[in-house]
C-alpha cells in the first residue's frame, strides 16, 4: 500500500510539473517513462530535451505531436546537442509539422554533421548529392 501511495505522489508531482509548462498529460497520454525524462528536460538537460523531442516525434510514451517535437529539438540544439539538429532536418525533409523544405533540412543536417553526428553526416551527403543532381538537370 505504501508503495502505491508513493507512486501516486510521484505521478501527481510530475503531472503538476507538466501542467505548469503547458503539457496536459491527461490529454497527451504521458506515461511514466515520459515523465521521468520530462523532469530532466525541464531542468535544462539537453540530452533529455532531445529525448522528449523524440518521444513527441514518434509517439513513444506520449501522444505524437510534431510541433512539440520541434520545440524540444530546438531547445536541445540551442544547447549544442548534436543529435537534435538531425531530427529537425528530418522534420523538414518529411514535412512533419512544418512546411516540407529540402534546403532547410540540409541546413539542419549540416549543423548535425558539424557537431559530429553520424546520421547528420549521412543525411547531409544525401542532400549534397540531391542538390548536385538537381543543378545538373
N, C-alpha and C positions, 0 to 999 in steps of 0.2 A: 504494500500500500504506500509506504513512504517513497519508494522508487517512482511510482506513478505520479505522486504529488510533485516530486522534484522535476520530472519530465514536463508536467503541465506548467509549472512555474517557468522552466526554461523556455518552453514554446511560447508562452504568453509574453515573456520578456522579448523574445525575438520578434514576435508579432508586433509588439508596440514599437520596436526599433523600425521595423519595416513600414509601419503606418506613418511614423514621423518623417519618413523620406519618400512619401507618395507611392508606395507599393502596397497595394491591398492584397495581402497574402491569401485571404479567403477567395477573392476573385481570381487571383493569378495562380491558385492552387500550388503554393510553395510547399515543398517537402522539407524534412529535417536537414537533409544534406545541403539544400539551397540556403537555408537559414544559417547554418554554420559558416559557410563561405561568405555569405552576405555580411555577417557581422565583421569579418576581417576586412572585407572590401570597404565598408563604411569607415574603418579606421585608417584607410589610405594604402592598404596593401595592394600594390599594382598587380601582382600575380592573381590575387583573389578577385580584383576588379575584372581582369581578363577572363577568369573562370566564370564570373557572373555573366559577363557578355556571352560566353559560350553557352551557358545554361539557358539564357533567354533565346539565343540564336537557334539552338537545336531543340528547345523544349525539354530539357533534362532537369527535372526537379522543380520546374515552374512552367507556367503556360508560355508557349512560344510568342515572342514579341521582338520583331526586328528593330524597331525604334529604340527600345530599351537596350537591346544588344549593342547597337551602335553607340549609345550614350556611355555604356560601361567600357566598351573597347576604347573610346576616345579618352576616357579618364585614365585608363591603363597606359595608353600610348603617350599621353601627355607627361607621364612619369618615366618614360623611356623603355617601357616594356617592348620587347622585340616581336612577340607573337601577335599582339593586338592589331598593329597596322596591317598584317597579312589578312586578318579576319575582316577588317574594314574593306580592304581591297576585294575580298570575296563578296561582301555585300554589294559593292558597286559592280562587280563583274556579273553577278546574277540578278541585279535589280531587286534585291531583298530589302524592302523597307526604304529604299532610295531609288531615284531615277537611275536606270542602267547607264553606266558611263565607263567605257573602257579606259579612257585617258585618266580619269580619277582613280580607277582601280590600279592602273600601272604606277601611278604616283605613290599610292599606299604600299604596293608591293616593293617599290624601290626603297621606301623608308624601312620596311621589314628587312629587306636584303642588306641595307647599310648597317642595320643593327645586328646582323649575323644570323637572322632567322633562315633556316634551311628552306622552308616552304616559300618564304619570300623570294629567295634566290631562284627557285624553280619557276614560280609564277611570274617574276619579272622577266626571266628569259623567254617565257611563252609570250608575254606582252611585246617584248622587243622583236621577237620573230614575227608575230602577227602584224605589228606596225610596219616592219620591213617589207613583208609580202604585200600589204595593203598599199604601200607607197610605190611599189614596183608595177602596180596594175595601171 
